[in-house]
Amino acid sequence: MERADRFCASSSLSLPALTFGSMRFDPGRIDARAGRDLLAFLFDAGCNSFHSSHEYEFHDYFCATLRSLGRRPARHVVKLGEPHFDHAGFRPRRMIEIIDEQLRL
């Protein structure tokens, strides 16, 4: 199945029709093999857009599972949280560290 994008009215912005959210991609619920199988199934079904957040408990596990599929054309949107829930204000240095860390994943 070919991936179908949607275009926003009066702009050239293209958005994926479907995005898989990884919030509950928990190794206690889905082992590495089942996780790879799920992501491969999504790719085969035409979904190649993924969302995660560095604040999700299992973010690193999801990223590792996605990488285990090798290089496939994908969009991985990572939400960056700064300030974090327990911080009172924005810290530019921390945001830079978060960005650098996520680009390494």
N, C-alpha and C positions, 0 to 999 in steps of 0.2 A: 504494500500500500504506500502510495506517495504521500509525503507530509504536505498538509495544506496549511498555508499561512493565511492570516486575516490581515487586511489592511485597514488602518484607522482612517476614518472619513477625513477628507481634505488634507491629508498628509501622506508622506511616503513611508511612514512608520509601519513595519511589518511585525506582526505578533504571531506566535505559534498558536495553532488551534487548540492544542492540549499541552499542559505542563504537568509533570509528575512531581508531587510534593513529597519530600523525604522525611518529614517530621517524625514519623513513627517507624523509620527504617532501623529497627532495633535488632541487634544480633541475638537477643534472647527470644525473639519471635521469628526471625528469618536468618538462617545460617548463610555462610558465604556462598555456597553453591546455589541455594534457592534465591539469594539476592542477585547473583549473576544471571540466573535463569529469568527472573522477573524483569531485570533491566534489558536483557536481550530480547525478551518478548515485546517489551514496549517499543524498542527500536524497530523490530520486525513489523509491528502494528502501525508504525508511522509516527510514534511519539518520540521525539529526540530533544525535548526541552525538559529541563529538570530544575527544581528549586530546592535550595537548602539554606541554612543559616548557620553561621559559626557558633551561634548560641544553642543550637539543638544538641542535645546530649550525645547523639550518635552521628554527628556531622562527619567526623573523620572516618568512621566506618563506611558511611555512604560514599564518600569521596573515593576511598580505597576500592570499594566494589565497582564503582563506575569506571575507575582507571583500569580495573582488571579486565575489562572488555576490550582493551586496546584502543587505538585511535579510530573513533567513529565521529562523523559530523554531528555535533551536539551543541546545544546551548545550555550552559549551566549558570543559572542566576543565583548568586550567593548574597543573601541579606547580611549586611554588616551592622552590628548593633553598637553604637556609641552615641550617647553614654549608655552603659549597661544598666540593667534594672537597679543595681545597688550603688550607682554613682550619681552624684548630685549635678554634675555638669559635664560638658563636652571637653575631652582632652585630645587635642590634635595629634600629639605624639602617639597615643594609644591607637588612634584611627590609622595612622601610617603603619604601625606594627601589625594591625589586623589585616590591612590590605596586603602588605608584603607576605604575611603568612599564608593567606588564601591564594595568592598568585603562585606560591611554591607547591600547593596541593595539586 
